Amino acid sequence: MNTTIVMDIETRPDVALVAKNTKAFDPDSVKLGNTKDPDKVDAKIAQAEAKYWEDAYGKAALDPHTSTICAIGYQLEDEDPVLLYGTEKSILERFWDTFEEHSSSMWCYYTGNNGKGSFDMRHILVRSWVNKVRVPWGVVSQSGYISAAFVDLAMIYLAGSDFNTFCGLDRCAKVLGLHGEDVGFATVMSKEDLKELGASGACFHELLDAGSELADTYLINDLALTRAVAGRLV
């Protein structure tokens, strides 16, 4: 029986990438209504442009073209979690080195929906190519399919549901009664419990930059959630 490895990534928005890879703001797209006064027109356009870039930055961490990977965690069965920090390039190099050592294992992660998108693997692949980090042969086929070694648990959990259906990892664990389960290296906590401690995915990179232990706590808990769900589904 192949080993099951659970994995998770964390990303951070990148101001320079947002500016470089976001479509330019179009002033002509602003609805001015009956406004004729030049100063008021300029004010409306300026307000709309500020909101446009605020939204772009707010969503930046969800797009590999406007974000970078600041952490990858993985956990092999019966072993302690490994948390990869450092430069994005070094994180990706170490990740692929480990993958090649365990390429026959099942690498499980949880995207959150049953659509075509694959958040974790899409980021890992694109950011690897950007950083000129070699992606092992066979991970991506010439027809664009990702190796079956990588298993999106959300696709299994949402089997039979309408396309495109969303269910986050934490909600999945809650429905399956996995909060509070001991997975060996940690006890599964809910995202709500973590938020009360001051940890969330949105602020992960800030915790990391501050050297807070909550960054480790958050990433390890994501691995615990994934391990618990994997134990139930596969």
N, C-alpha and C positions, 0 to 999 in steps of 0.2 A: 504493500500500500504506500502510495506517495505521501511525502510530508506535506502538510498544509501550512503555508506561511501567510500571515496576515500583514497588510501594509496600509500606510496612510501617508498623505503628503500635506504640507502646509505651504501656502503661497503668500506673497506680499505684493501690494500694488507698487508699480514703478513709475514715478512721475515722468521720467524721460521717455519711457516706452509708451506711455499714454499720449504724450505730445507727438511722438514719432508715428505711431500706428493707429491713431484715432482719426477718422474722417474730419476734415476741417469744418468748423462751424460755418453755417450758411446764413448770413444776415437776412437774406430774402425769404427764409423759412419762417420768420417771426411774424405772427399775425398782429397787425397794428390796429385793426378795427377802423374807427373814425379818427384816430389820432393824426393830427396834421402838424402840430407844433414840433419843429425840428429838435428842440431840446428833449421833449417828451419821447419822441421817436428814438433818439439816441439812447435815452435812459432805458427804454423798453428793450432795445436790442442788446444793450450792455447787460441788463438783468438776465435776458434769455441766454446770452453767451456764458455768463457765469454759472447759470444752472446747468447748461449743457456740459461744461467741463467738470462741474461738481458730480454730476451723474456718471460721467465717463470714469472719473477717478474712483467713485464709489463702487463701480462694478469691475474695476480693473483686475482685482485679484482672481476673478473668475475666468479670465481669458489669458491663455499663454502668450499672447502677443503684447499684453500690457502688464504682465506680472512676472515675478521670478519665484522659483522654489526656494524657500528658506529652511525647509526641514523635510526629511523623509524618515518615517519610522517603520520598522518591520519587526516581526516576532516569529521565530521558528518554534514549532511545537516543543513544549517542556523546557524552553530556554528563556532567559531574560530578554526583554525588548532591547533593540538597538536603535538609538536615535542619532541620525546623521545631521550634523550641523556644519557650518562653515561656509565657504564660497559655494555658489550654485554649481559651478563646474566640479568641485571636489565631491559634493554631495552626490551628483549624478554618476561620477566615475566610480565611487564606492558602491553605489546601488547596483550598477551593472556588473561590477566585479562579483558581488554577492549573488546576483541572479545567475551568472554563468556557473557558479559553484553549485547552485541548486536549481538548475533549469528544468529538471524533471519533476520538481515539486509543483504544487498548485498554489499560485500566488493570489490570495483573495483580498479584495477591496470592496468598497460600497460606494457607488456613484450617487444613488438617490432616485433614479428614474429608469424607465424602461425604454428610453429613446436611443438614438444611435450614438449620442455623445457619451464619452467616457472621461470624466473629469481628471482622475488621477493619471491614467495612462496617456491621455492627450497632452497634458502638461509635461509629463516626463519625456515624451517623445519630442515634442516641439522644442522644449528647453534644451534637450540633449543636442539636437541639430544646431540650434543657435550657438551653443557653447562648443561646438565641434567635438562633442563627446561621442565616441563610437557606440552605436546601438547594435547589440549582437545580431548576427545574421539570423533571420527567421522570426524575429520578434514581430516584424511587419511584413506581410506578404506583398507581392507585387500588385495584387488586386486591392490592397488597402486594409486587409483584415489583420487584427492583432492576434498574436499567438494564443492558442487555447490554454497555455500555461497561466495566463492571467484571467481570473474569474471574477466578474462583477456580481457580487451577491445580490445586488438590487434586482438584476435581471431574473434571478431565481425567485426571490421573494415576491416580485410583482408578476410572476407567471400567470397568464390568463387574464390580466387586467387590461383595460383599454389603453391604447397608445394615445398620447404620452401621459403616463401616470407618475406622480411624484410621491415618494415616501422617504423621508430622511432616515439616517441610521439610528438616531436616538428614538424616533417614533417606532421604528421597526423593533428595536430592542424592548421598548415599553410594551408594545402589543404582545410580544413573545414572552413577556414576564422575565426579562433578563437583567433588569436593574437590580443591583445588589448581589448578583451572582459572582462567586469567586472563580476566576479563571486561572488561578495559580500565581501569576505575576502581579495581579491587581484585582480589586473588587470593582465591578462595573458601577460607575456613577452616572446619573442622568445629566444631561446638559444643563438642566435647571440648577442642579446642585453645584455644578462647576461655575455657573454664572454667579451664584451667590458668593463663591470664593473670589470672583473677579477674573475668571478665565473664560474666554470664548474664542471661536475661530476667527472672528473679525479682528480681535485685538491680539491674536497670537504673536504676530511679528513684533508688536510693541512690547509684549512680555519678554520675548526673546532678546530684544535689543537692551532691555533693562536688566537682563541677567536674572529674571525672576524664576524661581523654581516652579511657578505655576505653568510655565511653558512646557516643562517636562511632564507635569501632572496632566495637562490637557492632552498632549500627544499620546502618552501612555494610556489614558482613558479611551481615546479613539481606537487604539489597538485592542484594548480590552473589549470594547463594544463590538468591534469587528470579529474578534476571536469568539465571543459568545454567540454572535449571529452565525458565524461559520460553523460552529459546533452543532447548531440546530439545523442548518440547511444542507450542509455537505458532509 
